[in-house]
Structures are given as C-alpha cells and as structure tokens.
Amino acid sequence: MLATLSRRAASQPSISLTCNSLSHIFITIQSIVTSHSHLSFFHHQSEMESIGVLMMCPMNNYLEQELDKRFNLFRYWTQPRRSEFLIQHAESIRAVVGNASAGADAELIDALPKLEIVSSFSVGLDKIDLIKCKGKGIRVTNTPDVLTDDVADLAIGLMLAVLRRISECDRYVRSGAWKHGDFKLTTKFSGKRVGIIGLGRIGLAIAKRAEAFDCSISYHSRSEKPNINYKYYGSIIELASNCDILVVACALTPETTHIVNREVIDALGPKGVLINIGRGPHVDEPELVSALVEGRLGGAGLDVFEKEPEVPEQLFGLDNVVLLPHVGSGTMETRKDMADLVLGNLEAHFANKPLLTPVV
C-alpha cells in the first residue's frame, strides 16, 4: 500500500514526498488499521458479554468471577423461583455450566430453547442428558486429562490411608493414647494385588502409580485393551476374587450403576479393600455398609457417595474406613486448569472455533 501511494504521489509534480512525509503516511495508515482492529475486538467482546450463561451451582470462585467478566452470568442456585426464572430468561441463556453434582437434564434443556452448549466443570458426564443434547445439536464439553494426576494420586493415598490406618493413627496421637502404649500393627501396601474397574485415563494413571509400589495390576473394562500387559478379567467377580484392593475408576452409566454389588464385595472378601474415586452410585451403598459393619469386607477408602453430601452414619465409627468429601480433583492448580478449560470451550464455541475438549 505504501509503495502504491508513493508511486501515485511521485506522478503528481506539485507534490514532493520526503522521508518524513512517507513516515507520516505510514503511521496514519497503521493507526487506521489498529483502530479497526480495536473496534473489532471491542465489538467481539461486547457480543460475548451479552451472551447468557447459566451456572448451575457454586463450584469455583475463579471460574465464577471470570464468567461474570466475560458473559452475562446467571447464578441458578440463587433463584428462589426457578421455573419462573427459566421462563423469564429462556430466550437469552445460550450456555450452561455444570459440574459433577449439577448438570443439564432433559427438563432444563427443554426449558432453554436457545441453549447451544453445556460446558461441564468435571470429567464425568452423568448429570448431562447426552442423548437429548445430541438430538438438539447442543454441544457438550468436559475437563479431561487436567484432573487425571490428582485423582490417581488420591486413589493411592486412600490405599495407603486404609491399609496403614493413617487417619486412625492421627486420632491415636491427638487423643493422647500413644502415651499409654504403641499403636497396633497395620497392613503393608507394597506388593499388593490391585484390581481396577475401568482402565481409562485415570485407571491407567492409578495402575502406573501402583506399579511403583511393586503391586501387580489387573483390570476389567468393556473390552480388553490392546497393547496393555496387565491381566484382563472379563467379569467383575473374577477381578474381585483375584485382587487385594479393588479400585472403581470407570465412568458412571446405567450399565455401571451398582457395578459393585453384594456378590462383588463378597468376592473381595474380609481382607479386601474397596477404593472408590469414581462416582457414588457405582457402589451399592447399603450392601457396602453392611459388609463393613459385619466384617465381610476388610476396609474401604471412599471419595464419593450415592447421595452426596449425605454419608451413611454407620461408617463414621469404623476405623477401617477413610471418608473424603469428593475432593479427587480438589487442588488449586487443577481446579484453575479445569476452569480455564470451561472458559476456553465457551469462548471457542461462541467465536465459531473448534472446541478444546468436545464430547458432543
């Protein structure tokens, strides 16, 4: 453009262009282009800020603040009359942000005719009606990979905590009981047989960590995994019968609901330990409670429960059980990464760019 202007100016005898005047022209053109870019940016930003996003429940302060900055945020949990609220804002809500406890069911999806995307602040998708979303062309994203390490770390932590009675040891010291005698002997973790239900990202990460403790690994999944050297069992009962520690690490589906039932628990036996870092409904909770109370199961490490935050009170007095408040991905670093994925997916969708972690 500058060369063209120079040629045109040179063809006019009444105009004499110096280096300074050329620089001035160049700076003027650059200013126009920059101004246009800024206008486009602010127009795009203004468009984003007008997009209605429905956040289902409080899940992360950073995520909530960023959503509020970038979009027109609606906080669903603050609405006393939710049916009226949905009717009032049905035409403006184009995105839903949920998590492991609150997503987008068929009723909510039907109430939001302009809904385009559901972005989940979790890897699990059991709170989202995926079939309904597919049928309506609604995009769905989650936060895989970024939480794998934390959940796998916690699974190993639960194994150690249950077998070495770490929580009980802590209580023993705090109560002053140590002054009256040494703590009882516990059970070794290294070298144990670890069986994993579901050898996806998280299951595989748990297996690799357990191998570092010289544990032998076996697993059950919908089908045998190629290029995996771990022992595969075609049934849960077989897996439970051939391991000391059974870890639940699969996705929650209708088929995997209560995948750990009385038969599986009895196969694991009075010396076996159950670790659940999946979802509460994976385990038949009343059967688990009765097995632990009756001594038919050796112990359990549980990060999830069927009706969170409700936990069976019978478990509170059992020293062979470690209870956590669903904190598998609960580190500052990982929750920030998860929030950035949610934000990135929303911004990519509304900018007509490829989604970062598409599910539907």
C-alpha positions as CSV (number, residue, x, y, z in Angstrom):
1,M,0.0,0.0,0.0
2,L,2.8,2.4,0.9
3,A,4.6,1.7,-2.4
4,T,1.4,2.4,-4.4
5,L,0.9,5.7,-2.5
6,S,4.5,6.6,-3.2
7,R,4.1,6.0,-7.0
8,R,0.9,8.0,-7.1
9,A,2.4,10.9,-5.2
10,A,5.5,10.8,-7.4
11,S,3.4,11.1,-10.5
12,Q,2.0,14.4,-9.2
13,P,4.5,17.2,-10.0
14,S,3.1,19.5,-7.3
15,I,3.8,17.0,-4.5
16,S,7.2,16.4,-3.2
17,L,7.4,13.4,-0.8
18,T,10.2,13.4,1.7
19,C,11.1,10.5,4.1
20,N,9.3,12.4,6.8
21,S,6.1,12.7,4.8
22,L,6.2,9.0,3.9
23,S,6.7,8.1,7.5
24,H,3.7,10.2,8.4
25,I,1.5,8.5,5.8
26,F,2.7,5.1,7.0
27,I,1.9,6.0,10.6
28,T,-1.6,7.3,9.6
29,I,-2.4,4.1,7.7
30,Q,-1.1,2.0,10.7
31,S,-3.3,4.0,13.1
32,I,-6.4,3.4,10.9
33,V,-5.7,-0.4,10.8
34,T,-5.1,-0.5,14.5
35,S,-8.2,1.4,15.2
36,H,-10.2,-1.0,13.1
37,S,-8.7,-4.0,14.9
38,H,-9.6,-2.4,18.3
39,L,-13.1,-1.7,17.1
40,S,-13.5,-5.4,16.0
41,F,-12.1,-6.6,19.4
42,F,-14.5,-4.4,21.4
43,H,-17.4,-5.5,19.1
44,H,-16.5,-9.1,19.7
45,Q,-16.1,-8.5,23.5
46,S,-19.4,-6.7,23.6
47,E,-21.1,-9.7,21.8
48,M,-19.6,-12.1,24.3
49,E,-20.7,-10.0,27.3
50,S,-24.3,-10.2,26.1
51,I,-24.4,-14.0,25.9
52,G,-26.4,-15.5,28.8
53,V,-24.6,-18.3,30.7
54,L,-26.4,-20.2,33.4
55,M,-24.1,-21.5,36.2
56,M,-25.9,-24.3,38.0
57,C,-24.2,-24.2,41.4
58,P,-21.2,-22.6,43.2
59,M,-18.2,-24.6,42.1
60,N,-15.1,-22.4,41.8
61,N,-14.6,-18.8,42.7
62,Y,-12.2,-18.1,39.9
63,L,-14.5,-19.6,37.3
64,E,-17.5,-17.7,38.6
65,Q,-15.6,-14.4,38.5
66,E,-14.3,-15.0,35.0
67,L,-17.7,-16.0,33.7
68,D,-19.1,-12.8,35.3
69,K,-16.4,-10.7,33.5
70,R,-16.8,-12.3,30.1
71,F,-20.5,-13.2,29.8
72,N,-23.9,-12.3,31.2
73,L,-23.8,-14.7,34.1
74,F,-26.9,-16.1,35.8
75,R,-26.4,-17.9,39.1
76,Y,-29.1,-20.7,39.2
77,W,-28.7,-21.6,42.8
78,T,-29.6,-18.0,43.9
79,Q,-33.0,-18.2,42.2
80,P,-35.9,-18.9,44.7
81,R,-38.4,-19.4,41.9
82,R,-36.5,-21.4,39.3
83,S,-39.4,-22.2,37.0
84,E,-40.3,-18.5,36.7
85,F,-36.7,-17.6,36.3
86,L,-36.2,-20.1,33.4
87,I,-39.3,-18.7,31.6
88,Q,-38.2,-15.2,32.1
89,H,-34.6,-15.8,30.7
90,A,-35.3,-18.7,28.2
91,E,-34.5,-16.6,25.2
92,S,-31.2,-15.2,26.5
93,I,-29.5,-18.3,28.0
94,R,-27.2,-19.9,25.4
95,A,-24.8,-21.8,27.6
96,V,-25.0,-23.9,30.8
97,V,-22.0,-24.5,33.1
98,G,-22.4,-27.6,35.4
99,N,-20.3,-30.0,37.4
100,A,-20.4,-33.5,38.9
101,S,-23.4,-32.7,41.1
102,A,-25.5,-30.4,38.8
103,G,-25.6,-30.5,35.0
104,A,-28.3,-30.3,32.3
105,D,-31.1,-32.8,32.4
106,A,-33.9,-33.1,29.9
107,E,-36.2,-30.8,31.7
108,L,-33.7,-28.0,31.9
109,I,-32.7,-28.5,28.2
110,D,-36.3,-28.3,27.1
111,A,-36.8,-25.1,29.2
112,L,-33.9,-23.4,27.3
113,P,-34.8,-23.2,23.6
114,K,-31.7,-21.1,22.8
115,L,-29.2,-23.4,24.5
116,E,-26.1,-24.1,22.4
117,I,-23.5,-25.6,24.7
118,V,-23.2,-27.3,28.1
119,S,-19.7,-27.0,29.5
120,S,-19.0,-29.3,32.4
121,F,-16.6,-28.4,35.2
122,S,-15.8,-32.1,35.7
123,V,-14.8,-35.1,33.6
124,G,-17.9,-37.1,34.5
125,L,-21.0,-36.5,32.3
126,D,-23.7,-38.5,34.2
127,K,-25.5,-35.2,35.1
128,I,-26.0,-34.3,31.5
129,D,-28.6,-35.8,29.2
130,L,-26.2,-36.5,26.3
131,I,-28.9,-38.1,24.1
132,K,-31.1,-35.0,24.4
133,C,-28.1,-32.8,23.6
134,K,-27.2,-34.8,20.5
135,G,-30.8,-34.7,19.3
136,K,-31.0,-30.9,19.6
137,G,-27.5,-30.3,18.3
138,I,-26.3,-28.9,21.6
139,R,-22.5,-29.1,22.1
140,V,-21.1,-30.7,25.3
141,T,-17.6,-30.3,26.7
142,N,-15.8,-31.6,29.9
143,T,-12.4,-31.3,31.6
144,P,-10.5,-34.5,30.9
145,D,-6.7,-35.0,31.4
146,V,-6.1,-32.0,33.6
147,L,-7.5,-33.8,36.7
148,T,-6.1,-37.3,36.0
149,D,-3.0,-36.9,38.1
150,D,-4.8,-35.5,41.1
151,V,-7.4,-38.3,41.2
152,A,-4.8,-41.0,40.6
153,D,-2.7,-39.5,43.4
154,L,-5.7,-39.5,45.8
155,A,-6.5,-43.2,44.9
156,I,-3.0,-44.2,46.0
157,G,-3.4,-42.0,49.1
158,L,-6.6,-43.8,50.1
159,M,-5.0,-47.2,49.6
160,L,-2.1,-46.2,52.0
161,A,-4.5,-44.5,54.4
162,V,-6.8,-47.6,54.7
163,L,-4.0,-50.3,54.9
164,R,-1.7,-48.3,57.1
165,R,-4.6,-46.8,59.2
166,I,-3.2,-43.3,58.7
167,S,-6.3,-41.5,59.9
168,E,-6.7,-43.8,62.9
169,C,-3.0,-43.2,63.8
170,D,-3.6,-39.5,63.6
171,R,-6.5,-39.7,66.0
172,Y,-4.5,-42.0,68.3
173,V,-1.8,-39.4,68.7
174,R,-4.2,-36.4,69.1
175,S,-6.2,-38.2,71.8
176,G,-3.1,-38.9,73.9
177,A,-3.5,-42.6,73.6
178,W,0.1,-43.0,72.5
179,K,1.3,-42.2,76.0
180,H,-0.3,-45.4,77.1
181,G,1.1,-47.8,74.5
182,D,2.2,-48.2,70.9
183,F,-0.3,-48.3,68.1
184,K,-1.3,-51.7,66.7
185,L,0.4,-53.2,63.6
186,T,-1.2,-52.4,60.2
187,T,-1.0,-53.9,56.7
188,K,1.6,-53.5,54.1
189,F,0.7,-51.8,50.8
190,S,3.7,-52.6,48.6
191,G,3.3,-55.8,46.6
192,K,-0.5,-56.0,46.9
193,R,-2.7,-57.1,44.0
194,V,-4.6,-54.1,42.7
195,G,-7.6,-54.6,40.5
196,I,-9.0,-51.7,38.6
197,I,-12.6,-51.3,37.2
198,G,-12.2,-49.1,34.1
199,L,-8.7,-48.6,32.5
200,G,-9.3,-45.2,31.0
201,R,-7.0,-42.2,31.6
202,I,-7.5,-42.2,35.4
203,G,-7.4,-46.0,35.7
204,L,-4.2,-46.2,33.8
205,A,-2.6,-43.5,35.9
206,I,-3.5,-45.4,39.1
207,A,-2.0,-48.6,37.6
208,K,1.3,-46.9,36.8
209,R,1.5,-45.4,40.3
210,A,0.7,-48.7,42.0
211,E,3.3,-50.4,39.9
212,A,5.9,-48.2,41.6
213,F,4.9,-49.9,44.8
214,D,5.6,-53.3,43.2
215,C,1.9,-54.1,43.0
216,S,0.6,-56.5,40.4
217,I,-2.2,-54.9,38.2
218,S,-5.3,-56.5,36.8
219,Y,-8.4,-54.8,35.4
220,H,-11.9,-55.1,34.0
221,S,-13.4,-52.9,31.3
222,R,-16.0,-53.3,28.5
223,S,-13.3,-55.0,26.4
224,E,-9.6,-56.0,26.7
225,K,-7.3,-53.1,25.9
226,P,-4.7,-53.5,23.1
227,N,-1.0,-53.1,24.0
228,I,-1.6,-53.4,27.7
229,N,0.3,-56.0,29.7
230,Y,-2.0,-56.0,32.7
231,K,-4.1,-59.1,33.4
232,Y,-7.7,-58.7,32.0
233,Y,-10.7,-60.2,33.6
234,G,-14.0,-60.5,31.7
235,S,-16.1,-60.2,34.8
236,I,-16.1,-58.0,37.9
237,I,-16.5,-61.1,40.1
238,E,-13.3,-62.7,38.7
239,L,-11.4,-59.4,39.2
240,A,-12.6,-59.0,42.8
241,S,-11.7,-62.7,43.5
242,N,-8.1,-62.1,42.3
243,C,-7.1,-58.9,44.0
244,D,-6.5,-57.4,47.4
245,I,-7.5,-53.9,46.5
246,L,-10.4,-53.1,44.1
247,V,-10.5,-49.6,42.6
248,V,-13.5,-48.1,40.9
249,A,-12.4,-45.8,38.2
250,C,-14.9,-46.1,35.4
251,A,-17.5,-43.7,34.1
252,L,-21.0,-43.7,35.6
253,T,-23.6,-45.1,33.1
254,P,-26.8,-47.1,33.6
255,E,-24.6,-50.2,33.0
256,T,-22.1,-49.3,35.7
257,T,-24.6,-48.2,38.3
258,H,-24.1,-50.6,41.3
259,I,-21.4,-52.4,39.4
260,V,-20.0,-53.2,42.9
261,N,-22.8,-55.2,44.5
262,R,-23.0,-57.8,47.2
263,E,-21.5,-60.5,45.0
264,V,-18.5,-58.4,44.2
265,I,-18.0,-57.3,47.8
266,D,-18.1,-60.9,49.0
267,A,-15.7,-61.9,46.2
268,L,-13.3,-59.3,47.5
269,G,-13.7,-60.7,51.0
270,P,-12.8,-59.9,54.6
271,K,-9.2,-59.0,53.8
272,G,-10.0,-57.0,50.7
273,V,-10.2,-53.2,50.4
274,L,-12.5,-51.2,48.2
275,I,-11.4,-47.8,46.8
276,N,-14.0,-45.6,45.1
277,I,-12.8,-42.4,43.3
278,G,-15.4,-42.8,40.5
279,R,-19.0,-41.9,41.4
280,G,-21.1,-42.9,44.4
281,P,-23.7,-44.8,42.5
282,H,-21.1,-47.2,41.2
283,V,-21.4,-49.0,44.6
284,D,-24.5,-50.4,46.2
285,E,-24.0,-48.4,49.3
286,P,-26.3,-50.3,51.7
287,E,-24.5,-53.5,50.8
288,L,-21.2,-51.8,51.3
289,V,-22.2,-50.6,54.7
290,S,-23.5,-53.9,55.9
291,A,-20.4,-55.7,54.6
292,L,-18.1,-53.3,56.5
293,V,-20.2,-53.5,59.7
294,E,-20.3,-57.3,59.6
295,G,-16.7,-57.7,58.8
296,R,-17.3,-59.3,55.4
297,L,-15.1,-56.6,53.8
298,G,-11.7,-55.6,55.2
299,G,-11.9,-51.8,54.6
300,A,-12.8,-49.0,52.2
301,G,-11.5,-45.6,51.0
302,L,-14.3,-43.5,49.7
303,D,-14.2,-40.1,48.0
304,V,-17.7,-40.4,46.6
305,F,-21.1,-41.4,47.8
306,E,-24.6,-42.2,46.4
307,K,-26.4,-39.1,47.8
308,E,-23.7,-36.5,48.4
309,P,-23.2,-34.8,50.7
310,E,-25.2,-37.3,52.7
311,V,-23.0,-40.1,54.0
312,P,-24.2,-43.2,55.9
313,E,-23.7,-42.5,59.6
314,Q,-22.8,-46.2,60.2
315,L,-19.5,-45.5,58.5
316,F,-18.5,-42.8,61.0
317,G,-17.4,-45.2,63.7
318,L,-15.4,-47.6,61.6
319,D,-11.7,-47.2,61.8
320,N,-11.1,-49.3,58.7
321,V,-12.9,-46.8,56.5
322,V,-11.4,-43.5,55.2
323,L,-14.0,-40.9,54.1
324,L,-13.3,-37.9,51.9
325,P,-15.7,-35.2,50.7
326,H,-15.4,-35.8,46.9
327,V,-12.0,-34.0,46.6
328,G,-10.4,-36.1,43.9
329,S,-9.6,-33.1,41.7
330,G,-9.6,-30.7,44.6
331,T,-6.2,-28.9,44.3
332,M,-5.8,-25.2,43.5
333,E,-3.7,-26.0,40.4
334,T,-6.1,-28.5,38.8
335,R,-9.3,-26.5,39.6
336,K,-7.7,-23.5,37.9
337,D,-6.8,-25.6,34.8
338,M,-10.4,-27.0,34.8
339,A,-11.9,-23.5,35.0
340,D,-9.7,-22.4,32.1
341,L,-10.9,-25.3,30.0
342,V,-14.5,-24.4,30.7
343,L,-13.9,-20.8,29.7
344,G,-11.9,-21.8,26.7
345,N,-14.6,-24.1,25.4
346,L,-17.3,-21.4,25.8
347,E,-15.2,-18.7,24.1
348,A,-14.2,-21.1,21.3
349,H,-17.8,-22.1,20.6
350,F,-19.2,-18.5,20.5
351,A,-16.2,-17.5,18.3
352,N,-17.0,-20.3,15.9
353,K,-13.7,-22.0,16.6
354,P,-13.0,-25.7,17.3
355,L,-13.9,-26.8,20.9
356,L,-11.0,-27.7,23.1
357,T,-12.5,-30.8,24.7
358,P,-15.6,-31.8,22.7
359,V,-17.8,-34.7,23.9
360,V,-20.9,-34.0,21.7
